Amino acid sequence: MVNRAGGQTVRGFPALARRLLATAAIALGSTLAALTAAEVAVRVVAPAHAGIIETDSARFFRYVAGGIKVYPAYGVSPPNPTLVEIGAHGYRGPEPGPRSARPRLVVFGDSYVAGEFLPYSRTYGEELARALGTGIGEAVEVVPAAVPGYGPWQELLSMQADLPRFAPDAAVLVLLADNDFGDLVRDRRVRVRADSLIDWRPVRLTDSLRTAIEGAAHPAGLDRLHLMRWLRRALEKRPNAIPRGLDQRAVAVQRLYRGPLSAGLMTNDELDFARFQAAGDAPAGGEIFGDHYALSMALPDSPMSDTALHLMRVVLDEARRTAAARQVPLLTLVVPSAIDACTRYDRMIDTVRFPAYDRRLHSRRLVSVARAAGLVVVDLWDAFQADDACTLYFPRINHWNAEGAARAARVSADSLLARGFVRRSAGAQ
């Protein structure tokens, strides 16, 4: 077909249409080039990393091997966010190499041990390696087998999986006199059989929860683009990779810590205990985020305390048996909560509402049940009270800071060395 336009003979589309198509193609190409350049720039300068937790059929969730996260700065000036890198072995830090003659320890714990709020070189595990190395005159390898949000039962499952995998000379189990008792009740994963052994409830995460976690950890489609992830988080006002909906319980829990701690914490304890009692044969996995300080364990008489103590004893009995079966000496470190240890922390228990509150009771109960389970226990209470305990914790987030991690490591190292749990290797020079 032949058309005439402006005195010219053109085959096909009119010249104007062809010019418009050419202009659109150039604009589209320029836009794609700009977006590609922006995507590259974002990945280099300020990447929007995917989530670093994924679902786990036994422990609810775990770190994503190879995951990366930028943790916001707390309590430091100027702000200095930390880079959190997960190794191929599924924990923070470099993957352990082949087993050598030098001593190796594994530390099981939660966010205190993972230390996402600290540079890796200042975490408890690295401080422990330095303290032990100084003590024996030989480099010591410490593997931090820890995931934020883990409670004692999850640490037990990690111990059962990782003691054979890492073959350490000794192990440390870090327990927190803050939310660890509550985790056993709230998570409803552990039941006790008639013979006092653990009866594990099955795990069943809701489809929406599983989809949200996996979608954040392993993005697909346009969400694989960092630009898209930044846009989505900006629109939803979420600065990190927590999927929408997963942080609702955590946000609600954080509200409990604003101002004097009072009825909110006790209400949560009572709700968690009521759900535990009513659980029957229902699977675990309904709520897996939003841990909070277990106020019940700092009061001499509370409905939840006996059950929590019994569950803790059963879990710690199994931890002792697990370590003994592998012939691995096990040290248990009990860390006090900043809420209890500090006399002027920015989150305090309302003693007018709860006059029976005993700031030492929570730690005492955890130490007592661990010793009753036959574990070697180091109680950090006195070591943290030797100076102003508030200088050993970050404000607001109720975690030890670099000074607290270093002090805990020194106390742990002294006990490990005194008991002969860590020794200089035969071939060391």
N, C-alpha and C positions, 0 to 999 in steps of 0.2 A: 504494500500500500504506500502511495506517495502523497505527502501533504506539502502545501506551500505556506511558508510563514516568513514574513519580512523579506519577500523576494528570493528566499532560498528554498531549495528543494531538499527535504529531510525525509529519510526513510524511518518508519516506526513512530516513536513519540515525538511530539513537538519539541523544539529546542528548549523552550522554557521549562517543560517538564523534566527534560534531561538535566538541565542545570540545577533544578530543585533537588532531584535525586542525588546528584553529585555533591551538592551542599550538605544534604542530610547525611550522606555517607561520610563526608569529612567530619561533620559535627559528631556523629556517632563514634567514629574512630578516635577523635580527639577526647571524647568523654571516656571511652574505654581506656585510652592511654593514660588519662589523668587518674581514673579510678585505680588502674593497675599501679601507677606510680605511688598513689596514696596508700594502697594496700601494702606495697613494699616498704614505704616509709614507716607506716604504723607498725609493721612487724619488726622493723629494726629499732625504732625509737621508743615506742610505747605499745608493745604487743598486748592484745586482749586475749590472754591465755584461756584455754578451755578449763573446765573444772578439774580438780586433781583428786576427786574421790569418785569411785564407782561402786556399784552394788556388789555385795558378797553374800553368798548363799548361807554362810554360817555366822559371819560377824556383822551383818547388816551392810557394812561398807568397808572400803579399804582405799589406800592410796592408789592412784593410777601410775604404774611404772613409766618413767620418763616424763611425768607431769611437771609443769612449771607454774609457779604462782608468785605474785608480788604481794607481800604482806604489808599492810599499812603501818606506819610508824606510830608508836604509842609512848608517851612519856619521855620523849627525847627531843632535844633542841640543838641544832635544827633538825627537822624531820628527816629520817633516813630509812625509807622502806627496805625490807629485807627480801632477798631473792630466795625462794624455796624451790629446790630442785630435787625431784624424786628419782632415785636410782633404778636401775633395771631390776633390783632385788625387791622393789616395792616399798622402800622406806627412804627417808631423807638422807642425803649424803651419798658418797661414792659406794659403788657395789663392792662388797668384800672380795678380796682376791682369793686365790687358792690357799688352803690352810697351810701355814708355815709354822716354824718353831716358836715364833714370838707369841706372847700371850694374847688371847682374844677374849673379850667379854661381850655379852649381849645384854642390852638394857631394855626391858619391857615397860611400857608406860603410855601416857596420853599426851596431851598438848604440852605439858611441862617438859617432857623428854624430847618430843619432836621439835619444840622451840622455834616455831615459825616466826615468832616475834623477835628473834635474835639472829644475828649472823651465825652461820653454821659453826664458825670457829669459836663462838662464845657459848655454844649450847652445853648442856650438862654432860653429854657424852664426850665431847671434845675436851672439856675441862677435866673430866674423870680420866681420860687417856693421858693427859699431861701430868696430872697428879700421881697416877700410878707409875708412869714412866720415870718420873723424878724419884719415886720411892724405890724402884728396883734397878734403876740405871739402864733401862732397856725400853725401846718403843713398845707401846701397848696399843692394840687395835680394839676400839669400842664400836659396836654396831648398835645404833639406836633403833630398835624394833618397836616403834611407837607411832600411833596415829591419833591426831586430835579427836576428842570425843569418845575414845575408848574407855570402857570401865573394866573392872577386874575380870569379868567373865570373858571379855574379848581379849584381854591380855593373856589369860590362861590358854585360850585357843591359839593365840599367836605363839605362845611358849611351846605348845604341843607340836606345832608345825615347824617352828624355827630352830629349836634346839638340835634336832637331827640335821637340819639344813646348814646351819652355821658352825656346828661342832665347837662351841666355846669352852674355855677352861673354867669359866664361872659366869654367873648371870646375876642381874639385879632386877628386882621387881619394884617399881615405884608406885606407891599407893598414895592417894590424895585424901586427906581428911577434910573434904569439902563436898564433892558430889559422888564419890565412889560407892558409899553405902546406898545412896539414892538410885544409882544406876541399876543395881541388882533388883530393886523393887520396880522401878519405872520401866525398865526394858522387858521384864517378865520372861526372860529367856531361860532362866534357871529355876527348876523345881528340885525338890529334895525327895529321893526315894526312901523307902522304909529302912534301907541299910545305910542311909546317910551318904549315898553317892548321888551324883548329879543326874537328873533326868532332864535332858535338853528339850525344851519346846521347839517345834519346827519353826522356821522363819518363813513368813509370807508377807512380803511388801506389797502394798497396793499397786495396781497398775499405774496410777497417776504418779506415785512416788518413784517407782522404778523408771518410768519414762522420763521424769524430770531429772533424776540423777544421771542416767545414762545419756540423755540429750545434752546435758552440760559437759559431761566428761568426754563424750565422743560425738561432737557436732557433725551434722550432715547437711547437705544442700548448701544454701547460702550462708548458713551459720558457720561453715568452715572458714568464711572470710572474717578476718579480724575487724574490718570496718563494720561489717554487719553486727558483730558481737558488741562492739563499742556503741553502736547506735541503739541496739536493743537495751543494753544496760543503762544507757543515758535516759532513754524514754521511760524505763521502769525504775529509774533512780536507784539502781543497784550498782555500786562501784566494783563489785567482785563477781565471781562466777557462781554464786549461790543461785540456783534456779528460783524463779518466782514461786512462792508458796512454801518452799522448804524452810525459809527463814522466819515464818510467822511465829512458830513456837519460840524460837530463839529471841525474836524481838519482844515477845510477851514476857519472857523470862528476864530480859534485860530491864524491862520496866520495873520489875520487882526490886531492883538494886538502886533505884533512884531515891535518894534520901534515906532515912532510917529504915532498916529492914524490919518488917512487921508481919502482919497477917498474911501477906501474899505468899511468902515462902512456906508457911505452915499449911496454908490452903492447898498449895501444890503438893506438899508431902501427903496430905490427907487424901487428895484425889488419886495420886499415884498408888497409895496403899489400897484404896478401895478398888481400883482397877485390878491390882494384883490379886486381891482376894476373890474377885468376881471372874477372873480369867478362865477358870476351869481348864478345858483342853484346847482353848483357842490358841492359834499360833501367835508368835511374837512378831513385832515389826510394824506396829501401828504408828508409833511416834519414836523416831530415832534421833532427833535433834533437840536441842534446848535443855541441856543439863543445867541444874541449879544446885546451890548450896543446900544440903539436907539439914535444915534447922532441927528436925526431930532428934538427930544424933547429938546435939549439944544441950538437950534438955533431959533431966534425969528420968522423967516418966513420959513416954509418948507411945501411942499404939504401934507405930511403925518400927521402933528401935529393936525389939526382940526378933522380929522377922528378918530385918536387915542384918543383924548380927549373926543369925543362924545361916543365912545365905552366904555371907562373907566367909564364915568358918568352913563351909562345905567347899567353896571355890578355892580357898587357900590350902585346905587339906589336899585337894587335887593338884594344886601347883607344887606343893612339897613332893608329892608322889611322882609327878612328872619329872621334876629335876633329879630326884633320887634315881629314877629308872635310867636316866642318861648319865648318872654319876657326875652331875654338874653341881658344884656348890652354889647355893642360892642365898643372896642377901636381899632382905626386904627393907626398903627405905620408906618411911612414913613422913610425908610432907604436910605441915600444917597449912590451913587456909589462911590467906591474908586477913580474912574477916575475923578470924579468931586470934591470930598471932599479933596483929597490930592493935595498938590501943587508940590510934587516931587515924584509922584508915577512912577513905571516903565512902566506904560501905560498911555500916555497922549495924549490929542487932539492936533493936529497940528494947532495952532492958526494962523500961517501964511497962511495956506490954507483956514482956517475957522475963519476969524477975528471976526465974529459975535458970536462966541461961548461964552456962558454965563454959567459958571460952577455952578451957583446957580439955573438956570432956570428950569432944569429938576425936581429938588425937589419941587420948588415953584409950578410948574404946577400940580404935583401929589397931593400936599397938598391942593391946591386950588380946584381941582375937587372933592376930597374926602369931603372937607367941604361943597361944593355946593350940594353934595349928602346927606347932613344932618348927616354926621358921626362925631364922636368925634375923633379928630386927634392929634397925637403927632408927631412932626417933629424933627428928630434927628440931623438936620444940626447943630444947635448951640451947642448942647451937644458934638458933635464930633469935632467941631471947637474950643472948650475950651482949648484943648491941641493940640499937633501935631496929626492930624487925621491919618497920615500914620502909627502911632503906633497901630492903632485899626484894621488894615487890614493885611491879609497875603499878601506877595508879589506875583505878577503874576496872582493869581487865582481870584482876585477881590471879596473876601469874608472877612467878619470880622473874626478876630482871637478871642482867648478866652477873651482878654481884651475888644474888641469891643462888643462881646456878653454880657459880664457882665455889661458894661456901658449901653447898650440898655435896659437890664433887669432892672437896677436900675431906669432909667428914666421912663420906662413903669410902674413899681411898684408904683412909686411916684404918677403918674397920676391916676392909678386904685384906689389907696387908697384915694387920695384926693377927687375923685368923688364918693366914696362909692360903687364902682363896686365890691369890695371885702371887706367883713366884717368878723369879728370873729363870729364863729357859736355860737348859743345860749347856747349850752351845754359845750362849751370849758372851761377848767379850767386853 
